[in-house]
């Protein structure tokens, strides 16, 4: 499984999401939305996005930290 996580500095939920991925032994690519080109990429992938983190697993949008937790609880 491959993960992408859109984050920003100082985001506690971003840290928690990364820790959960590490705990699950899932490698991830972190993308910082403070860079305008990264924010534009995220908005193109999911125009409704308003918060971080935003997580994609194998290219499928999962959502934020709570959504990721629920995903792994199934």
mmCIF file of the N, C-alpha and C atoms, coordinates in Angstrom:
data_MODEL
# 
_entry.id   MODEL 
# 
loop_
_atom_site.group_PDB 
_atom_site.id 
_atom_site.type_symbol 
_atom_site.label_atom_id 
_atom_site.label_alt_id 
_atom_site.label_comp_id 
_atom_site.label_asym_id 
_atom_site.label_entity_id 
_atom_site.label_seq_id 
_atom_site.pdbx_PDB_ins_code 
_atom_site.Cartn_x 
_atom_site.Cartn_y 
_atom_site.Cartn_z 
_atom_site.occupancy 
_atom_site.B_iso_or_equiv 
_atom_site.pdbx_formal_charge 
_atom_site.auth_seq_id 
_atom_site.auth_comp_id 
_atom_site.auth_asym_id 
_atom_site.auth_atom_id 
_atom_site.pdbx_PDB_model_num 
ATOM 1   N N  . UNK A 1 1  ? 0.851   -1.171 0.000  1.00 0.00 ? 1  UNK A N  1 
ATOM 2   C CA . UNK A 1 1  ? 0.000   0.000  0.000  1.00 0.00 ? 1  UNK A CA 1 
ATOM 3   C C  . UNK A 1 1  ? 0.900   1.238  0.000  1.00 0.00 ? 1  UNK A C  1 
ATOM 4   N N  . UNK A 1 2  ? 0.489   2.220  -0.771 1.00 0.00 ? 2  UNK A N  1 
ATOM 5   C CA . UNK A 1 2  ? 1.231   3.469  -0.877 1.00 0.00 ? 2  UNK A CA 1 
ATOM 6   C C  . UNK A 1 2  ? 0.330   4.609  -0.408 1.00 0.00 ? 2  UNK A C  1 
ATOM 7   N N  . UNK A 1 3  ? 0.875   5.509  0.414  1.00 0.00 ? 3  UNK A N  1 
ATOM 8   C CA . UNK A 1 3  ? 0.082   6.619  0.943  1.00 0.00 ? 3  UNK A CA 1 
ATOM 9   C C  . UNK A 1 3  ? 0.713   7.952  0.554  1.00 0.00 ? 3  UNK A C  1 
ATOM 10  N N  . UNK A 1 4  ? -0.155  8.924  0.351  1.00 0.00 ? 4  UNK A N  1 
ATOM 11  C CA . UNK A 1 4  ? 0.250   10.316 0.181  1.00 0.00 ? 4  UNK A CA 1 
ATOM 12  C C  . UNK A 1 4  ? -0.509  11.093 1.235  1.00 0.00 ? 4  UNK A C  1 
ATOM 13  N N  . UNK A 1 5  ? 0.190   12.009 1.913  1.00 0.00 ? 5  UNK A N  1 
ATOM 14  C CA . UNK A 1 5  ? -0.457  12.799 2.953  1.00 0.00 ? 5  UNK A CA 1 
ATOM 15  C C  . UNK A 1 5  ? -0.096  14.266 2.755  1.00 0.00 ? 5  UNK A C  1 
ATOM 16  N N  . UNK A 1 6  ? -1.135  15.062 2.620  1.00 0.00 ? 6  UNK A N  1 
ATOM 17  C CA . UNK A 1 6  ? -0.983  16.515 2.486  1.00 0.00 ? 6  UNK A CA 1 
ATOM 18  C C  . UNK A 1 6  ? -1.044  17.100 3.889  1.00 0.00 ? 6  UNK A C  1 
ATOM 19  N N  . UNK A 1 7  ? -0.010  17.867 4.257  1.00 0.00 ? 7  UNK A N  1 
ATOM 20  C CA . UNK A 1 7  ? 0.122   18.377 5.620  1.00 0.00 ? 7  UNK A CA 1 
ATOM 21  C C  . UNK A 1 7  ? 0.526   19.847 5.619  1.00 0.00 ? 7  UNK A C  1 
ATOM 22  N N  . UNK A 1 8  ? 0.593   20.401 6.830  1.00 0.00 ? 8  UNK A N  1 
ATOM 23  C CA . UNK A 1 8  ? 1.187   21.724 7.039  1.00 0.00 ? 8  UNK A CA 1 
ATOM 24  C C  . UNK A 1 8  ? 1.881   21.700 8.391  1.00 0.00 ? 8  UNK A C  1 
ATOM 25  N N  . UNK A 1 9  ? 2.828   22.586 8.580  1.00 0.00 ? 9  UNK A N  1 
ATOM 26  C CA . UNK A 1 9  ? 3.573   22.660 9.840  1.00 0.00 ? 9  UNK A CA 1 
ATOM 27  C C  . UNK A 1 9  ? 2.635   23.023 10.981 1.00 0.00 ? 9  UNK A C  1 
ATOM 28  N N  . UNK A 1 10 ? 2.879   22.452 12.144 1.00 0.00 ? 10 UNK A N  1 
ATOM 29  C CA . UNK A 1 10 ? 2.094   22.776 13.327 1.00 0.00 ? 10 UNK A CA 1 
ATOM 30  C C  . UNK A 1 10 ? 0.754   22.083 13.422 1.00 0.00 ? 10 UNK A C  1 
ATOM 31  N N  . UNK A 1 11 ? 0.497   21.126 12.567 1.00 0.00 ? 11 UNK A N  1 
ATOM 32  C CA . UNK A 1 11 ? -0.790  20.428 12.535 1.00 0.00 ? 11 UNK A CA 1 
ATOM 33  C C  . UNK A 1 11 ? -0.701  19.131 13.340 1.00 0.00 ? 11 UNK A C  1 
ATOM 34  N N  . UNK A 1 12 ? -1.364  19.114 14.487 1.00 0.00 ? 12 UNK A N  1 
ATOM 35  C CA . UNK A 1 12 ? -1.352  17.932 15.340 1.00 0.00 ? 12 UNK A CA 1 
ATOM 36  C C  . UNK A 1 12 ? -1.992  16.712 14.701 1.00 0.00 ? 12 UNK A C  1 
ATOM 37  N N  . UNK A 1 13 ? -3.078  16.927 13.967 1.00 0.00 ? 13 UNK A N  1 
ATOM 38  C CA . UNK A 1 13 ? -3.728  15.802 13.291 1.00 0.00 ? 13 UNK A CA 1 
ATOM 39  C C  . UNK A 1 13 ? -2.842  15.237 12.182 1.00 0.00 ? 13 UNK A C  1 
ATOM 40  N N  . UNK A 1 14 ? -2.034  16.087 11.566 1.00 0.00 ? 14 UNK A N  1 
ATOM 41  C CA . UNK A 1 14 ? -1.084  15.620 10.546 1.00 0.00 ? 14 UNK A CA 1 
ATOM 42  C C  . UNK A 1 14 ? -0.058  14.690 11.186 1.00 0.00 ? 14 UNK A C  1 
ATOM 43  N N  . UNK A 1 15 ? 0.454   15.088 12.341 1.00 0.00 ? 15 UNK A N  1 
ATOM 44  C CA . UNK A 1 15 ? 1.418   14.259 13.076 1.00 0.00 ? 15 UNK A CA 1 
ATOM 45  C C  . UNK A 1 15 ? 0.773   12.925 13.452 1.00 0.00 ? 15 UNK A C  1 
ATOM 46  N N  . UNK A 1 16 ? -0.448  12.967 13.961 1.00 0.00 ? 16 UNK A N  1 
ATOM 47  C CA . UNK A 1 16 ? -1.147  11.748 14.367 1.00 0.00 ? 16 UNK A CA 1 
ATOM 48  C C  . UNK A 1 16 ? -1.383  10.822 13.173 1.00 0.00 ? 16 UNK A C  1 
ATOM 49  N N  . UNK A 1 17 ? -1.734  11.389 12.021 1.00 0.00 ? 17 UNK A N  1 
ATOM 50  C CA . UNK A 1 17 ? -1.968  10.577 10.824 1.00 0.00 ? 17 UNK A CA 1 
ATOM 51  C C  . UNK A 1 17 ? -0.669  9.904  10.383 1.00 0.00 ? 17 UNK A C  1 
ATOM 52  N N  . UNK A 1 18 ? 0.424   10.646 10.402 1.00 0.00 ? 18 UNK A N  1 
ATOM 53  C CA . UNK A 1 18 ? 1.717   10.060 10.022 1.00 0.00 ? 18 UNK A CA 1 
ATOM 54  C C  . UNK A 1 18 ? 2.108   8.955  10.995 1.00 0.00 ? 18 UNK A C  1 
ATOM 55  N N  . UNK A 1 19 ? 1.873   9.156  12.282 1.00 0.00 ? 19 UNK A N  1 
ATOM 56  C CA . UNK A 1 19 ? 2.185   8.130  13.276 1.00 0.00 ? 19 UNK A CA 1 
ATOM 57  C C  . UNK A 1 19 ? 1.355   6.871  13.049 1.00 0.00 ? 19 UNK A C  1 
ATOM 58  N N  . UNK A 1 20 ? 0.091   7.042  12.691 1.00 0.00 ? 20 UNK A N  1 
ATOM 59  C CA . UNK A 1 20 ? -0.771  5.895  12.414 1.00 0.00 ? 20 UNK A CA 1 
ATOM 60  C C  . UNK A 1 20 ? -0.275  5.125  11.200 1.00 0.00 ? 20 UNK A C  1 
ATOM 61  N N  . UNK A 1 21 ? 0.146   5.833  10.168 1.00 0.00 ? 21 UNK A N  1 
ATOM 62  C CA . UNK A 1 21 ? 0.685   5.160  8.980  1.00 0.00 ? 21 UNK A CA 1 
ATOM 63  C C  . UNK A 1 21 ? 1.964   4.397  9.321  1.00 0.00 ? 21 UNK A C  1 
ATOM 64  N N  . UNK A 1 22 ? 2.830   5.008  10.104 1.00 0.00 ? 22 UNK A N  1 
ATOM 65  C CA . UNK A 1 22 ? 4.068   4.333  10.525 1.00 0.00 ? 22 UNK A CA 1 
ATOM 66  C C  . UNK A 1 22 ? 3.737   3.088  11.337 1.00 0.00 ? 22 UNK A C  1 
ATOM 67  N N  . UNK A 1 23 ? 2.791   3.213  12.265 1.00 0.00 ? 23 UNK A N  1 
ATOM 68  C CA . UNK A 1 23 ? 2.369   2.071  13.097 1.00 0.00 ? 23 UNK A CA 1 
ATOM 69  C C  . UNK A 1 23 ? 1.865   0.921  12.236 1.00 0.00 ? 23 UNK A C  1 
ATOM 70  N N  . UNK A 1 24 ? 1.219   1.264  11.132 1.00 0.00 ? 24 UNK A N  1 
ATOM 71  C CA . UNK A 1 24 ? 0.682   0.252  10.214 1.00 0.00 ? 24 UNK A CA 1 
ATOM 72  C C  . UNK A 1 24 ? 1.712   -0.192 9.169  1.00 0.00 ? 24 UNK A C  1 
ATOM 73  N N  . UNK A 1 25 ? 2.948   0.293  9.307  1.00 0.00 ? 25 UNK A N  1 
ATOM 74  C CA . UNK A 1 25 ? 4.035   -0.028 8.362  1.00 0.00 ? 25 UNK A CA 1 
ATOM 75  C C  . UNK A 1 25 ? 3.681   0.345  6.930  1.00 0.00 ? 25 UNK A C  1 
ATOM 76  N N  . UNK A 1 26 ? 3.054   1.493  6.770  1.00 0.00 ? 26 UNK A N  1 
ATOM 77  C CA . UNK A 1 26 ? 2.680   2.002  5.448  1.00 0.00 ? 26 UNK A CA 1 
ATOM 78  C C  . UNK A 1 26 ? 3.578   3.192  5.127  1.00 0.00 ? 26 UNK A C  1 
ATOM 79  N N  . UNK A 1 27 ? 4.355   3.034  4.074  1.00 0.00 ? 27 UNK A N  1 
ATOM 80  C CA . UNK A 1 27 ? 5.210   4.129  3.640  1.00 0.00 ? 27 UNK A CA 1 
ATOM 81  C C  . UNK A 1 27 ? 4.360   5.249  3.053  1.00 0.00 ? 27 UNK A C  1 
ATOM 82  N N  . UNK A 1 28 ? 4.837   6.476  3.202  1.00 0.00 ? 28 UNK A N  1 
ATOM 83  C CA . UNK A 1 28 ? 4.052   7.597  2.697  1.00 0.00 ? 28 UNK A CA 1 
ATOM 84  C C  . UNK A 1 28 ? 4.947   8.690  2.151  1.00 0.00 ? 28 UNK A C  1 
ATOM 85  N N  . UNK A 1 29 ? 4.350   9.462  1.264  1.00 0.00 ? 29 UNK A N  1 
ATOM 86  C CA . UNK A 1 29 ? 4.959   10.673 0.738  1.00 0.00 ? 29 UNK A CA 1 
ATOM 87  C C  . UNK A 1 29 ? 4.222   11.835 1.370  1.00 0.00 ? 29 UNK A C  1 
ATOM 88  N N  . UNK A 1 30 ? 4.974   12.732 1.996  1.00 0.00 ? 30 UNK A N  1 
ATOM 89  C CA . UNK A 1 30 ? 4.369   13.903 2.637  1.00 0.00 ? 30 UNK A CA 1 
ATOM 90  C C  . UNK A 1 30 ? 4.481   15.105 1.712  1.00 0.00 ? 30 UNK A C  1 
ATOM 91  N N  . UNK A 1 31 ? 3.385   15.835 1.583  1.00 0.00 ? 31 UNK A N  1 
ATOM 92  C CA . UNK A 1 31 ? 3.335   17.011 0.724  1.00 0.00 ? 31 UNK A CA 1 
ATOM 93  C C  . UNK A 1 31 ? 2.865   18.202 1.545  1.00 0.00 ? 31 UNK A C  1 
ATOM 94  N N  . UNK A 1 32 ? 3.641   19.276 1.547  1.00 0.00 ? 32 UNK A N  1 
ATOM 95  C CA . UNK A 1 32 ? 3.388   20.457 2.369  1.00 0.00 ? 32 UNK A CA 1 
ATOM 96  C C  . UNK A 1 32 ? 2.522   21.462 1.615  1.00 0.00 ? 32 UNK A C  1 
ATOM 97  N N  . UNK A 1 33 ? 1.302   21.684 2.111  1.00 0.00 ? 33 UNK A N  1 
ATOM 98  C CA . UNK A 1 33 ? 0.353   22.580 1.430  1.00 0.00 ? 33 UNK A CA 1 
ATOM 99  C C  . UNK A 1 33 ? 0.709   24.049 1.569  1.00 0.00 ? 33 UNK A C  1 
ATOM 100 N N  . UNK A 1 34 ? 1.738   24.377 2.353  1.00 0.00 ? 34 UNK A N  1 
ATOM 101 C CA . UNK A 1 34 ? 2.158   25.780 2.417  1.00 0.00 ? 34 UNK A CA 1 
ATOM 102 C C  . UNK A 1 34 ? 2.849   26.201 1.117  1.00 0.00 ? 34 UNK A C  1 
ATOM 103 N N  . UNK A 1 35 ? 3.223   25.231 0.309  1.00 0.00 ? 35 UNK A N  1 
ATOM 104 C CA . UNK A 1 35 ? 3.766   25.519 -1.025 1.00 0.00 ? 35 UNK A CA 1 
ATOM 105 C C  . UNK A 1 35 ? 2.590   25.661 -1.992 1.00 0.00 ? 35 UNK A C  1 
ATOM 106 N N  . UNK A 1 36 ? 2.469   26.784 -2.666 1.00 0.00 ? 36 UNK A N  1 
ATOM 107 C CA . UNK A 1 36 ? 1.297   27.039 -3.526 1.00 0.00 ? 36 UNK A CA 1 
ATOM 108 C C  . UNK A 1 36 ? 1.049   25.958 -4.572 1.00 0.00 ? 36 UNK A C  1 
ATOM 109 N N  . UNK A 1 37 ? 2.101   25.409 -5.147 1.00 0.00 ? 37 UNK A N  1 
ATOM 110 C CA . UNK A 1 37 ? 1.909   24.379 -6.174 1.00 0.00 ? 37 UNK A CA 1 
ATOM 111 C C  . UNK A 1 37 ? 1.355   23.087 -5.578 1.00 0.00 ? 37 UNK A C  1 
ATOM 112 N N  . UNK A 1 38 ? 1.695   22.806 -4.328 1.00 0.00 ? 38 UNK A N  1 
ATOM 113 C CA . UNK A 1 38 ? 1.169   21.611 -3.660 1.00 0.00 ? 38 UNK A CA 1 
ATOM 114 C C  . UNK A 1 38 ? -0.302  21.827 -3.307 1.00 0.00 ? 38 UNK A C  1 
ATOM 115 N N  . UNK A 1 39 ? -0.642  23.019 -2.822 1.00 0.00 ? 39 UNK A N  1 
ATOM 116 C CA . UNK A 1 39 ? -2.050  23.323 -2.525 1.00 0.00 ? 39 UNK A CA 1 
ATOM 117 C C  . UNK A 1 39 ? -2.886  23.239 -3.805 1.00 0.00 ? 39 UNK A C  1 
ATOM 118 N N  . UNK A 1 40 ? -2.351  23.744 -4.904 1.00 0.00 ? 40 UNK A N  1 
ATOM 119 C CA . UNK A 1 40 ? -3.069  23.670 -6.182 1.00 0.00 ? 40 UNK A CA 1 
ATOM 120 C C  . UNK A 1 40 ? -3.285  22.213 -6.597 1.00 0.00 ? 40 UNK A C  1 
ATOM 121 N N  . UNK A 1 41 ? -2.283  21.380 -6.377 1.00 0.00 ? 41 UNK A N  1 
ATOM 122 C CA . UNK A 1 41 ? -2.398  19.955 -6.701 1.00 0.00 ? 41 UNK A CA 1 
ATOM 123 C C  . UNK A 1 41 ? -3.495  19.306 -5.868 1.00 0.00 ? 41 UNK A C  1 
ATOM 124 N N  . UNK A 1 42 ? -3.510  19.608 -4.570 1.00 0.00 ? 42 UNK A N  1 
ATOM 125 C CA . UNK A 1 42 ? -4.538  19.047 -3.691 1.00 0.00 ? 42 UNK A CA 1 
ATOM 126 C C  . UNK A 1 42 ? -5.925  19.508 -4.115 1.00 0.00 ? 42 UNK A C  1 
ATOM 127 N N  . UNK A 1 43 ? -6.074  20.800 -4.406 1.00 0.00 ? 43 UNK A N  1 
ATOM 128 C CA . UNK A 1 43 ? -7.373  21.335 -4.830 1.00 0.00 ? 43 UNK A CA 1 
ATOM 129 C C  . UNK A 1 43 ? -7.846  20.691 -6.138 1.00 0.00 ? 43 UNK A C  1 
ATOM 130 N N  . UNK A 1 44 ? -6.898  20.348 -6.989 1.00 0.00 ? 44 UNK A N  1 
ATOM 131 C CA . UNK A 1 44 ? -7.272  19.681 -8.240 1.00 0.00 ? 44 UNK A CA 1 
ATOM 132 C C  . UNK A 1 44 ? -7.744  18.255 -7.953 1.00 0.00 ? 44 UNK A C  1 
ATOM 133 N N  . UNK A 1 45 ? -7.094  17.591 -7.025 1.00 0.00 ? 45 UNK A N  1 
ATOM 134 C CA . UNK A 1 45 ? -7.464  16.213 -6.694 1.00 0.00 ? 45 UNK A CA 1 
ATOM 135 C C  . UNK A 1 45 ? -8.768  16.141 -5.914 1.00 0.00 ? 45 UNK A C  1 
ATOM 136 N N  . UNK A 1 46 ? -8.988  17.125 -5.026 1.00 0.00 ? 46 UNK A N  1 
ATOM 137 C CA . UNK A 1 46 ? -10.206 17.157 -4.220 1.00 0.00 ? 46 UNK A CA 1 
ATOM 138 C C  . UNK A 1 46 ? -10.608 18.609 -3.978 1.00 0.00 ? 46 UNK A C  1 
ATOM 139 N N  . UNK A 1 47 ? -11.420 19.169 -4.875 1.00 0.00 ? 47 UNK A N  1 
ATOM 140 C CA . UNK A 1 47 ? -11.778 20.590 -4.788 1.00 0.00 ? 47 UNK A CA 1 
ATOM 141 C C  . UNK A 1 47 ? -12.482 20.996 -3.492 1.00 0.00 ? 47 UNK A C  1 
ATOM 142 N N  . UNK A 1 48 ? -13.120 20.070 -2.806 1.00 0.00 ? 48 UNK A N  1 
ATOM 143 C CA . UNK A 1 48 ? -13.859 20.398 -1.587 1.00 0.00 ? 48 UNK A CA 1 
ATOM 144 C C  . UNK A 1 48 ? -12.978 20.472 -0.343 1.00 0.00 ? 48 UNK A C  1 
ATOM 145 N N  . UNK A 1 49 ? -11.717 20.133 -0.473 1.00 0.00 ? 49 UNK A N  1 
ATOM 146 C CA . UNK A 1 49 ? -10.804 20.109 0.672  1.00 0.00 ? 49 UNK A CA 1 
ATOM 147 C C  . UNK A 1 49 ? -10.700 21.465 1.343  1.00 0.00 ? 49 UNK A C  1 
ATOM 148 N N  . UNK A 1 50 ? -10.823 21.457 2.679  1.00 0.00 ? 50 UNK A N  1 
ATOM 149 C CA . UNK A 1 50 ? -10.698 22.688 3.463  1.00 0.00 ? 50 UNK A CA 1 
ATOM 150 C C  . UNK A 1 50 ? -9.700  22.540 4.614  1.00 0.00 ? 50 UNK A C  1 
ATOM 151 N N  . UNK A 1 51 ? -9.344  21.293 4.942  1.00 0.00 ? 51 UNK A N  1 
ATOM 152 C CA . UNK A 1 51 ? -8.488  21.037 6.095  1.00 0.00 ? 51 UNK A CA 1 
ATOM 153 C C  . UNK A 1 51 ? -7.359  20.078 5.736  1.00 0.00 ? 51 UNK A C  1 
ATOM 154 N N  . UNK A 1 52 ? -6.376  20.008 6.620  1.00 0.00 ? 52 UNK A N  1 
ATOM 155 C CA . UNK A 1 52 ? -5.329  18.997 6.529  1.00 0.00 ? 52 UNK A CA 1 
ATOM 156 C C  . UNK A 1 52 ? -5.316  18.232 7.846  1.00 0.00 ? 52 UNK A C  1 
ATOM 157 N N  . UNK A 1 53 ? -4.859  17.016 7.838  1.00 0.00 ? 53 UNK A N  1 
ATOM 158 C CA . UNK A 1 53 ? -4.272  16.328 6.710  1.00 0.00 ? 53 UNK A CA 1 
ATOM 159 C C  . UNK A 1 53 ? -5.337  15.823 5.734  1.00 0.00 ? 53 UNK A C  1 
ATOM 160 N N  . UNK A 1 54 ? -4.902  15.575 4.533  1.00 0.00 ? 54 UNK A N  1 
ATOM 161 C CA . UNK A 1 54 ? -5.708  14.866 3.550  1.00 0.00 ? 54 UNK A CA 1 
ATOM 162 C C  . UNK A 1 54 ? -4.874  13.689 3.089  1.00 0.00 ? 54 UNK A C  1 
ATOM 163 N N  . UNK A 1 55 ? -5.464  12.495 3.165  1.00 0.00 ? 55 UNK A N  1 
ATOM 164 C CA . UNK A 1 55 ? -4.729  11.269 2.930  1.00 0.00 ? 55 UNK A CA 1 
ATOM 165 C C  . UNK A 1 55 ? -5.310  10.526 1.737  1.00 0.00 ? 55 UNK A C  1 
ATOM 166 N N  . UNK A 1 56 ? -4.405  10.025 0.910  1.00 0.00 ? 56 UNK A N  1 
ATOM 167 C CA . UNK A 1 56 ? -4.753  9.189  -0.226 1.00 0.00 ? 56 UNK A CA 1 
ATOM 168 C C  . UNK A 1 56 ? -4.024  7.865  -0.057 1.00 0.00 ? 56 UNK A C  1 
ATOM 169 N N  . UNK A 1 57 ? -4.754  6.758  -0.175 1.00 0.00 ? 57 UNK A N  1 
ATOM 170 C CA . UNK A 1 57 ? -4.162  5.425  -0.119 1.00 0.00 ? 57 UNK A CA 1 
ATOM 171 C C  . UNK A 1 57 ? -4.306  4.781  -1.486 1.00 0.00 ? 57 UNK A C  1 
ATOM 172 N N  . UNK A 1 58 ? -3.182  4.407  -2.075 1.00 0.00 ? 58 UNK A N  1 
ATOM 173 C CA . UNK A 1 58 ? -3.174  3.834  -3.427 1.00 0.00 ? 58 UNK A CA 1 
ATOM 174 C C  . UNK A 1 58 ? -3.976  4.700  -4.400 1.00 0.00 ? 58 UNK A C  1 
ATOM 175 N N  . UNK A 1 59 ? -3.837  6.021  -4.251 1.00 0.00 ? 59 UNK A N  1 
ATOM 176 C CA . UNK A 1 59 ? -4.483  6.963  -5.154 1.00 0.00 ? 59 UNK A CA 1 
ATOM 177 C C  . UNK A 1 59 ? -5.935  7.279  -4.823 1.00 0.00 ? 59 UNK A C  1 
ATOM 178 N N  . UNK A 1 60 ? -6.503  6.590  -3.841 1.00 0.00 ? 60 UNK A N  1 
ATOM 179 C CA . UNK A 1 60 ? -7.908  6.808  -3.460 1.00 0.00 ? 60 UNK A CA 1 
ATOM 180 C C  . UNK A 1 60 ? -7.972  7.757  -2.265 1.00 0.00 ? 60 UNK A C  1 
ATOM 181 N N  . UNK A 1 61 ? -8.810  8.776  -2.375 1.00 0.00 ? 61 UNK A N  1 
ATOM 182 C CA . UNK A 1 61 ? -8.937  9.751  -1.299 1.00 0.00 ? 61 UNK A CA 1 
ATOM 183 C C  . UNK A 1 61 ? -9.641  9.131  -0.109 1.00 0.00 ? 61 UNK A C  1 
ATOM 184 N N  . UNK A 1 62 ? -8.979  9.169  1.046  1.00 0.00 ? 62 UNK A N  1 
ATOM 185 C CA . UNK A 1 62 ? -9.551  8.639  2.286  1.00 0.00 ? 62 UNK A CA 1 
ATOM 186 C C  . UNK A 1 62 ? -10.186 9.760  3.085  1.00 0.00 ? 62 UNK A C  1 
ATOM 187 N N  . UNK A 1 63 ? -9.508  10.910 3.154  1.00 0.00 ? 63 UNK A N  1 
ATOM 188 C CA . UNK A 1 63 ? -9.990  12.054 3.932  1.00 0.00 ? 63 UNK A CA 1 
ATOM 189 C C  . UNK A 1 63 ? -8.954  12.457 4.955  1.00 0.00 ? 63 UNK A C  1 
ATOM 190 N N  . UNK A 1 64 ? -9.425  12.910 6.121  1.00 0.00 ? 64 UNK A N  1 
ATOM 191 C CA . UNK A 1 64 ? -8.542  13.375 7.170  1.00 0.00 ? 64 UNK A CA 1 
ATOM 192 C C  . UNK A 1 64 ? -8.175  12.286 8.163  1.00 0.00 ? 64 UNK A C  1 
ATOM 193 N N  . UNK A 1 65 ? -7.649  12.698 9.308  1.00 0.00 ? 65 UNK A N  1 
ATOM 194 C CA . UNK A 1 65 ? -7.194  11.746 10.320 1.00 0.00 ? 65 UNK A CA 1 
ATOM 195 C C  . UNK A 1 65 ? -8.321  10.842 10.807 1.00 0.00 ? 65 UNK A C  1 
ATOM 196 N N  . UNK A 1 66 ? -9.475  11.415 11.142 1.00 0.00 ? 66 UNK A N  1 
ATOM 197 C CA . UNK A 1 66 ? -10.595 10.597 11.624 1.00 0.00 ? 66 UNK A CA 1 
ATOM 198 C C  . UNK A 1 66 ? -11.021 9.580  10.576 1.00 0.00 ? 66 UNK A C  1 
ATOM 199 N N  . UNK A 1 67 ? -11.030 10.000 9.326  1.00 0.00 ? 67 UNK A N  1 
ATOM 200 C CA . UNK A 1 67 ? -11.394 9.077  8.238  1.00 0.00 ? 67 UNK A CA 1 
ATOM 201 C C  . UNK A 1 67 ? -10.376 7.951  8.107  1.00 0.00 ? 67 UNK A C  1 
ATOM 202 N N  . UNK A 1 68 ? -9.107  8.294  8.261  1.00 0.00 ? 68 UNK A N  1 
ATOM 203 C CA . UNK A 1 68 ? -8.041  7.272  8.204  1.00 0.00 ? 68 UNK A CA 1 
ATOM 204 C C  . UNK A 1 68 ? -8.201  6.282  9.355  1.00 0.00 ? 68 UNK A C  1 
ATOM 205 N N  . UNK A 1 69 ? -8.486  6.776  10.544 1.00 0.00 ? 69 UNK A N  1 
ATOM 206 C CA . UNK A 1 69 ? -8.698  5.891  11.693 1.00 0.00 ? 69 UNK A CA 1 
ATOM 207 C C  . UNK A 1 69 ? -9.861  4.936  11.449 1.00 0.00 ? 69 UNK A C  1 
ATOM 208 N N  . UNK A 1 70 ? -10.966 5.483  10.921 1.00 0.00 ? 70 UNK A N  1 
ATOM 209 C CA . UNK A 1 70 ? -12.134 4.642  10.619 1.00 0.00 ? 70 UNK A CA 1 
ATOM 210 C C  . UNK A 1 70 ? -11.794 3.626  9.534  1.00 0.00 ? 70 UNK A C  1 
ATOM 211 N N  . UNK A 1 71 ? -11.023 4.034  8.555  1.00 0.00 ? 71 UNK A N  1 
ATOM 212 C CA . UNK A 1 71 ? -10.642 3.146  7.457  1.00 0.00 ? 71 UNK A CA 1 
ATOM 213 C C  . UNK A 1 71 ? -9.924  1.902  8.017  1.00 0.00 ? 71 UNK A C  1 
ATOM 214 N N  . UNK A 1 72 ? -9.030  2.117  8.972  1.00 0.00 ? 72 UNK A N  1 
ATOM 215 C CA . UNK A 1 72 ? -8.276  1.001  9.527  1.00 0.00 ? 72 UNK A CA 1 
ATOM 216 C C  . UNK A 1 72 ? -9.070  0.222  10.575 1.00 0.00 ? 72 UNK A C  1 
ATOM 217 N N  . UNK A 1 73 ? -10.175 0.764  11.043 1.00 0.00 ? 73 UNK A N  1 
ATOM 218 C CA . UNK A 1 73 ? -11.000 0.061  12.033 1.00 0.00 ? 73 UNK A CA 1 
ATOM 219 C C  . UNK A 1 73 ? -11.923 -0.966 11.379 1.00 0.00 ? 73 UNK A C  1 
ATOM 220 N N  . UNK A 1 74 ? -12.081 -0.866 10.072 1.00 0.00 ? 74 UNK A N  1 
ATOM 221 C CA . UNK A 1 74 ? -12.989 -1.786 9.354  1.00 0.00 ? 74 UNK A CA 1 
ATOM 222 C C  . UNK A 1 74 ? -12.477 -3.207 9.401  1.00 0.00 ? 74 UNK A C  1 
# 
